[in-house]
Amino acid sequence: MTKTKILEVAKNALSIEISELEKLRSRLDDNFLKALETIYFCPGKLIVVGIGKSAHVGNKIVATLNSTGTPSQFLHASEAIHGDLGVIQKSDVVLCISNSGNSPEIVKILPFLKEYSTALIGMTGNPKSKLAEFSSVVLDTSVEKEACPIKLAPTSSTIVQMALGDALAVCLMEMSDFKENDFARFHPGGSLGKNLTAKVGQFLSSQKPQVSADANIRDIIISISASSHGITIVTENENIIGVITDGDLRRMLMSTQDISSVSAGEIMSRNPKSVDKNTLAKEAMALLKENNIGQLIVTDNGKYFGIIDIHRLLDEGIV
């Protein structure tokens, strides 16, 4: 098969799936709204049931819902009949996914799904199936054509199921006024979570160079050389009064004949950029970029607390 032919097959598959998604969009009706309200007002959690490819879709839907504020749990249909039905509480809503709606494993547990929960929502491509018959709300995920060449492998049907699950999730987010900070609470280890919640104090350097205002050139050089930051902070009773960079030091050496009596207070730069330890790390990063500098002084109640480095923030995914 030529490269051109392969690309044609890929584009055709996508065209078929796009077409089925457009049909799904046009079918959205009061059943979708009823399913949405049933889940939103559920006093318990949402149990998503599936088998085969629908099980993989169900797991993805559960992951999306959990990360966007709707407590959910996946239940595999083949395991349900062997004890896992115990996960369902009477306060829970069940969303059962099956393209045919007549899979033997699904049909076998339908009476229990309905009895043990407060409501059963069926997501199926067959409105006349057993699943549809037992469900109080039916979400139609039927497709006219699968995208695979032999029209058998679940492709369009699973895309439609997943897209409808996403539609439920984003509508539930809107209904519950779910914001960025809420999302970050459930993703504290990820890049997004760090950018929304992480504070400067979490990323302090282990090095804290400092000298007094009357420190001599030797002390300044030792302090700057002892850390990897290329700076030292001039303090008085832990109050920051200035900063000396290795660039300040070089400029002083080039312009001063007698350096024996030069003190830190004479060559320091006053009013250096600083942030409180409770400042969001992303705000500190913005300040670093805005001023084209590599480090920021960190304070605690106005006192010198430490240093953060732009490279450390970048390594931690702060952008």
Phi, psi and omega in degrees: 000132182285162178300321179298317180294319179299316179296324178296318178297316180297314181295323179294319178299316179294322179297319179296314182293320177299318179298318180291326177293322178295323177293320177300315180302318182288341181272348182302128185212203182296334177296321177297315180297321180293318178298319180298312180295323179299317179289316184298318183268007178297126180285344180251227180242171177262126176257121180255124184246140176193172176212155181064219181297328178295334177292319178296318176298317180300318178297321179294318179298317178299316180299318180295315181296315180299323182280350181241021169097006178247103182302124186218159178212141179267141177231118180282131186300322182288336178272337184302317185289347182251031173122336185285353174300340180297347179287339183277127175252157183298339179275355184272157170251140179252132171248111182256128184248125176201122182297313179282330183074003183231016177302133184308319181294324179289311182302322183297328185258357183305315180301324182285321177301319181289318184289321188278345185249174177276338178196148177241120176255128178256129174249105188215154176269005182229094183298348179255014183280172176297322179299314179298321181298320184276344187276143175280336175223135180243126175256118186277112178245032181292149176229149178277332187209131171282154185277348183286156185300328181262005174061030181239318183294133179301111179227288177301320184295320180286326176298317180295317178300313182295319180296321179292324175298320177296320179298318176300314184298314184289327176292321177296325176298315179296317182295327181264005180056046182285121186248179181303317182294328176294317179299319182296328180299330181266359180228049186294337182268348182274169180301316181296315180299317179297318182293336181264337187233333186295140181248159185307320184300340180285342189240026180297142172292152176284350181259140182222072183291137176200152175221164175273167183296333181264010179298142180272177185301320180299314180296322180295314180298317179298317182295315179295318183288338184283346179238169181267006187270342181073020178215163167221149184260132179267122185232159173221111186055042180069001172276136182277123178245349178177180178219145176237124177261166176296334175293319176300319182295316180296318180296322179295317182296327181283337186252352185243127180285309183251108183260001186296330184253005181287135180246165180301321182297337182277332186247358183288155172267129183273163178053053179290158179291135180212161176221151176286152182298338181267005175292142175300138182300325180293330177288323176296319179298319178299321179292320178298315181292319182299323183261002178053049179236160185263341182223157172230143174280137180252134182243160173226109185055039177085351181267152178298124184241332180162198183224141169244148184245140182300325181292325177295318179295318178296319178298330181273001178086015178276123181234000000 
